[in-house]
Amino acid sequence: MKRLEKRLLLASPTMHDEELAFIHEAFERNWVAPLGFNCDGFEDEMNTYLGGGCFSFATVSGTSAIHLAVKLAGVRPGDHVLCSDLTFAATVNPVSYEGGVQVFVDSEPDTWNMDPDALEKAFQKYPDAKVVVVAHLYGTPAKMDEIQDICQRHHAILIEDAAEALSSEYKGKKCGTLGEYNILSFNGNKIITTSGGGMLVTKDKTKRDKALFWSTQTREKAPWYQHEELGYNYRMSNVVAGIGRGQLLHLDEHRARKEEIYRRYERGFQNLPVKMNPYLPQSKPNFWLSCLTVNPEAMCEQIRTGTETSWKHESGKSCPDEIAAKLNEYNIETRPIWKPMHMQPLYKDKDFISTGVGEDIFQRGLCLPSDIKMTEEEQNIVIEAIVECFND
């Protein structure tokens, strides 16, 4: 196999013609500032896509949307917040913005998401916790029935981080509607993008309007600039929202392509000692990123220390870091599974309710190229290179 001339990326934006039409209208009307008709349209169209009954607010990033959710949930300094452990730092960092204290809850093997039994144990240890933040890893829905039931019994507010899960469904309900406050992301690598941006989704209009107020520097209704609360500049640009409106028209098309990629990997790895990222039969993932884990018995020695890695090749065996290095030789991008939050130096002093699952997935897992512009020929090169790792 020959090295690819152009680097094959993990996931990159896929643009269409409609985005330019919405952007052009913003320029024609000289409305390029935050908020505006594209923001209104994007929010309304997203509410419709999610199934109605929602009130959305378009933000400058998914992280800012999570921050607004944490603030709306009433997190105060010293409050314990029960958070997914196997996720990106943006899921949990906003808890610190409000002075809250993260308690990390480990994963279960069926979805790689927050383990309901571990969440129950966390509530037993921290009965004062009133907020839970759950993420859907790589677009795979968590066990939401159980998590919702536990939150209700403990009178806790559920924040759903669906940053990676737009268009995913759990028992026929769209992710991004399953918590009291819900988060979407439109970062450049997401299933649809606005180049950067996010959205807060809630079924309470007064809460949505409060988030908008905070996001416009809490400017009071007065002839002058009057501020009585701490505010932020979290509003989405009218130009950026135009990109989102054009992208939303192609969301289900993008999701279908992501599933094709996942299924092709699934077929290509049938005879290898690896498994694809799992999901529940009652859920419909968006397959944002296709991932694999190397079976324990097929792992060669892999040593990770701080920010460096090494491995010892063994015939018939491999490991994620060896596979990543092999694919890089062919100019193919990969990424390790998210490093769990309890393993991050930033959060070394925070409590962790362990199941032993998340750290194991991190050690044995790898994210594979899932770009919807990837050709079948390019994906076959990825598969063949991974086969080489186990056959050498």
C-alpha positions in Angstrom: 0.0 0.0 0.0 1.1 3.5 -0.8 1.2 6.4 1.7 -1.8 8.7 1.0 -0.7 12.1 -0.5 -3.4 14.0 1.4 -3.8 13.3 5.1 -6.9 11.3 5.9 -8.5 13.1 8.8 -10.5 11.8 11.7 -13.5 14.0 11.0 -13.6 17.3 9.1 -16.4 19.7 7.9 -18.4 18.7 4.9 -19.9 21.8 3.3 -22.8 22.2 0.9 -24.3 25.0 -1.2 -27.1 26.1 1.2 -24.6 27.5 3.8 -23.5 30.2 1.3 -27.0 31.3 0.6 -27.7 32.0 4.3 -24.3 33.7 4.7 -24.9 35.8 1.6 -28.3 37.0 3.0 -26.6 38.1 6.3 -24.0 40.1 4.3 -26.7 41.6 2.0 -28.7 42.7 5.1 -25.5 43.8 6.8 -26.4 41.6 9.8 -23.1 40.0 10.7 -23.3 40.8 14.5 -24.3 38.3 17.2 -28.0 37.2 17.2 -30.2 38.0 14.2 -32.5 36.2 11.8 -30.1 33.3 11.1 -29.8 32.7 14.9 -33.6 32.8 15.2 -34.0 30.5 12.2 -31.3 28.0 13.4 -32.9 27.8 16.8 -36.4 27.3 15.5 -35.3 24.7 12.9 -33.4 22.8 15.6 -36.4 22.8 17.8 -38.4 21.3 15.0 -35.7 18.7 14.3 -35.6 17.7 17.9 -39.3 16.9 17.9 -40.9 20.1 19.2 -41.6 21.4 22.7 -38.0 22.7 23.0 -36.6 26.2 23.4 -33.0 26.6 22.1 -30.4 29.3 22.4 -27.5 29.3 20.0 -24.1 30.0 21.7 -20.6 30.7 20.7 -19.5 27.2 21.8 -20.7 23.9 23.3 -18.6 24.7 26.4 -20.4 28.0 26.9 -23.7 26.2 26.6 -22.6 23.7 29.3 -21.6 26.6 31.5 -25.0 28.2 31.1 -26.7 24.9 32.0 -24.5 24.5 35.1 -25.4 28.0 36.1 -29.2 27.5 35.4 -29.0 24.3 37.5 -27.9 26.4 40.5 -24.5 25.0 41.1 -22.8 27.0 43.9 -19.2 27.0 45.3 -18.6 23.7 47.1 -21.6 21.8 45.6 -20.9 18.3 44.5 -21.7 17.6 40.8 -21.8 14.0 39.6 -20.1 13.8 36.2 -19.3 11.4 33.4 -15.7 10.3 33.8 -14.9 9.1 30.2 -15.4 12.2 28.2 -13.8 15.4 27.0 -12.8 18.0 29.6 -15.3 20.5 28.2 -18.1 18.3 29.7 -16.9 18.9 33.3 -14.7 22.1 33.2 -17.7 24.5 33.5 -18.5 23.0 36.9 -15.3 24.6 38.1 -16.4 27.9 36.6 -19.1 28.1 39.2 -17.0 26.7 42.0 -18.6 23.3 42.0 -16.7 20.1 42.9 -16.7 17.3 40.3 -17.3 13.7 41.4 -16.4 11.4 38.5 -18.6 8.4 37.8 -17.1 5.6 35.8 -18.5 3.8 32.7 -20.3 0.6 31.9 -19.2 -1.7 29.1 -22.5 -1.7 27.0 -22.2 1.9 25.8 -19.0 3.2 27.4 -21.1 5.8 29.2 -21.9 6.6 32.8 -22.7 3.4 34.8 -26.2 3.8 36.5 -25.0 1.5 39.4 -22.0 3.7 39.9 -24.2 6.8 39.8 -26.4 5.3 42.5 -23.3 4.6 44.6 -22.2 8.2 44.1 -25.5 9.5 45.5 -25.1 7.2 48.5 -21.7 8.8 49.1 -22.8 12.3 48.2 -26.5 12.6 49.1 -26.3 16.4 48.9 -25.5 16.2 45.1 -28.3 17.9 43.2 -26.8 18.0 39.6 -25.7 15.2 37.3 -23.8 15.8 34.0 -23.9 12.8 31.6 -22.2 12.7 28.2 -23.1 10.4 25.2 -19.6 9.2 24.2 -18.9 9.3 20.4 -22.6 9.7 19.6 -23.7 6.5 21.5 -26.7 7.1 23.9 -26.2 6.3 27.5 -28.6 4.2 29.6 -30.9 7.1 30.0 -34.0 5.5 31.5 -32.0 4.3 34.4 -30.0 7.5 34.8 -33.2 9.6 34.6 -34.9 7.4 37.2 -32.0 7.7 39.6 -31.9 11.5 39.2 -35.7 11.8 39.8 -35.4 9.7 43.0 -32.6 11.9 44.3 -34.3 15.1 43.2 -31.3 16.0 41.0 -31.2 18.1 37.9 -29.9 16.2 34.8 -27.7 18.0 32.3 -27.3 16.0 29.1 -24.1 16.7 27.1 -25.2 15.6 23.6 -22.3 17.5 22.0 -21.3 14.4 20.1 -24.8 12.9 19.8 -26.9 15.2 17.6 -29.3 13.0 15.5 -28.8 10.0 17.9 -31.9 8.6 19.5 -32.7 6.7 22.7 -36.0 4.7 22.5 -37.3 7.0 19.8 -36.4 10.3 21.5 -33.7 12.5 20.2 -30.5 13.0 22.2 -30.4 16.7 23.2 -33.9 16.5 24.7 -33.4 13.9 27.5 -32.3 16.2 30.4 -33.6 19.3 32.1 -30.8 21.1 30.3 -29.3 19.8 27.1 -26.1 20.7 25.1 -25.2 20.5 21.4 -21.9 21.3 19.8 -21.2 22.4 16.2 -17.4 22.4 16.5 -15.5 21.8 13.2 -15.3 18.0 13.7 -18.9 17.4 14.7 -21.6 15.7 12.6 -22.7 19.2 11.5 -20.7 22.3 12.1 -20.9 26.1 12.3 -17.1 26.2 12.4 -17.5 26.7 16.1 -20.6 27.0 18.2 -23.1 25.3 20.4 -26.7 25.3 21.6 -28.5 25.1 24.9 -31.8 23.2 24.7 -34.5 23.2 27.4 -38.2 22.8 27.6 -38.6 25.9 29.9 -38.7 29.1 27.9 -38.0 31.3 31.0 -34.8 29.4 31.5 -33.8 29.8 27.9 -34.5 33.5 28.1 -32.4 33.7 31.3 -29.5 32.1 29.5 -29.8 34.7 26.7 -29.8 37.5 29.3 -26.6 36.2 30.9 -25.1 35.8 27.5 -25.6 39.4 26.5 -23.6 40.7 29.4 -26.8 40.9 31.6 -27.6 44.3 30.1 -30.7 45.5 31.9 -33.5 47.4 30.1 -32.3 51.0 30.6 -31.3 53.9 28.4 -27.7 53.3 29.5 -25.6 50.1 30.1 -26.8 48.9 33.4 -25.5 45.6 34.9 -26.8 44.0 38.1 -25.5 40.4 37.5 -22.3 38.9 36.2 -22.7 38.4 32.4 -20.9 36.8 29.5 -20.5 37.2 25.7 -21.8 33.8 24.7 -24.1 34.7 21.7 -23.7 33.0 18.4 -22.9 35.1 15.3 -25.6 35.6 12.7 -23.1 34.6 10.0 -22.1 31.4 11.9 -25.7 30.5 12.5 -26.3 30.7 8.7 -23.7 27.9 8.3 -25.6 25.9 10.8 -28.9 26.4 9.0 -27.4 25.1 5.8 -25.7 22.2 7.6 -28.9 21.1 9.4 -30.6 20.4 6.0 -28.0 17.6 5.6 -27.9 16.2 9.1 -29.6 12.9 8.4 -27.6 12.5 5.3 -24.4 12.9 7.3 -25.6 10.4 9.9 -26.3 7.8 7.2 -22.8 8.2 5.9 -21.3 7.8 9.4 -23.2 4.6 9.8 -21.9 3.3 6.5 -18.4 3.9 7.7 -19.0 2.1 11.0 -20.5 -0.9 9.2 -17.6 -1.1 6.7 -15.1 -1.2 9.6 -17.3 -3.8 11.3 -17.1 -6.1 8.3 -13.4 -5.4 7.8 -12.5 -6.4 11.3 -14.5 -9.6 11.5 -11.4 -11.8 11.6 -9.3 -9.6 13.9 -9.2 -9.7 17.8 -10.9 -6.3 18.0 -14.3 -4.9 18.8 -16.1 -1.8 17.6 -17.6 0.7 20.1 -20.9 -0.9 21.3 -24.4 0.5 21.6 -27.8 -0.6 23.0 -30.3 -2.2 20.7 -33.0 0.3 21.9 -30.8 3.2 20.8 -29.8 4.7 17.4 -26.3 6.2 17.6 -25.1 8.8 15.1 -21.8 6.9 14.7 -20.0 10.2 14.9 -16.6 8.4 15.5 -16.0 4.8 14.8 -13.7 3.3 17.4 -12.2 -0.1 18.2 -10.8 -1.8 21.3 -8.1 -4.5 21.1 -9.2 -7.7 22.9 -7.3 -8.1 26.2 -5.6 -11.3 25.1 -4.4 -9.7 21.8 -2.8 -6.6 23.5 1.0 -6.3 23.2 2.8 -4.5 25.9 1.9 -0.8 25.8 3.5 1.7 28.2 2.1 5.1 28.7 3.9 7.6 31.0 2.8 11.2 31.3 2.6 12.4 27.8 4.7 9.7 26.1 4.0 6.2 24.9 6.0 3.1 23.9 5.2 -0.5 23.1 6.8 -3.9 22.4 5.6 -5.6 19.3 4.5 -9.2 19.6 3.6 -11.4 16.7 -0.2 -11.7 16.3 -0.8 -8.9 18.8 -0.9 -5.2 18.8 -2.1 -2.2 20.8 -3.8 1.2 20.1 -0.5 3.2 20.1 1.2 0.8 17.7 -1.9 0.9 15.4 -1.9 4.7 15.5 1.8 4.8 14.6 1.3 2.4 11.7 -1.6 4.4 10.3 0.4 7.6 10.7 3.0 6.1 8.3 0.2 6.0 5.7 -0.7 9.7 6.5 -3.8 8.7 8.4 -5.0 10.5 11.5 -6.3 8.6 14.6 -6.9 9.7 18.2 -6.8 7.8 21.5 -10.0 7.3 23.3 -10.7 10.2 25.7 -8.4 10.0 28.7 -10.7 9.7 31.7 -11.1 12.7 33.8 -10.0 11.0 37.0 -6.6 10.3 35.3 -6.1 14.0 34.4 -3.6 15.9 36.5 -6.1 18.8 36.6 -8.5 16.6 38.5 -6.3 14.4 40.5 -7.8 15.5 43.8 -11.4 14.8 42.8 -13.3 11.7 44.0 -14.0 8.9 41.5 -16.6 6.2 41.7 -14.8 3.4 39.8 -16.1 0.3 37.9 -12.7 -0.3 36.2 -14.3 0.1 32.8 -13.3 3.6 31.6 -9.6 3.3 32.2 -9.6 -0.1 30.4 -11.3 1.4 27.4 -8.8 4.2 27.3 -5.9 1.7 27.4 -7.3 -0.6 24.7 -9.2 1.8 22.5 -8.6 4.0 19.4 -10.7 6.4 17.4 -10.5 5.7 13.6 -11.0 8.0 10.6 -14.7 8.7 10.3 -14.8 11.5 7.8 -17.9 11.3 5.6 -15.8 12.4 2.6 -13.5 9.4 3.0 -13.7 7.1 0.0 -14.2 3.3 0.2 -10.7 2.9 -1.2 -9.2 5.1 1.6 -11.1 3.2 4.3 -9.8 -0.1 2.9 -6.3 1.2 3.4 -7.1 2.0 7.0 -8.5 -1.6 7.5 -5.5 -3.2 5.7 -3.0 -1.3 7.7 -4.7 -2.5 10.9 -4.7 -6.0 9.7 -0.9 -5.6 9.1 -0.4 -4.7 12.7 -1.7 -8.1 13.8 -0.1 -10.2 11.0 3.5 -8.8 11.2 
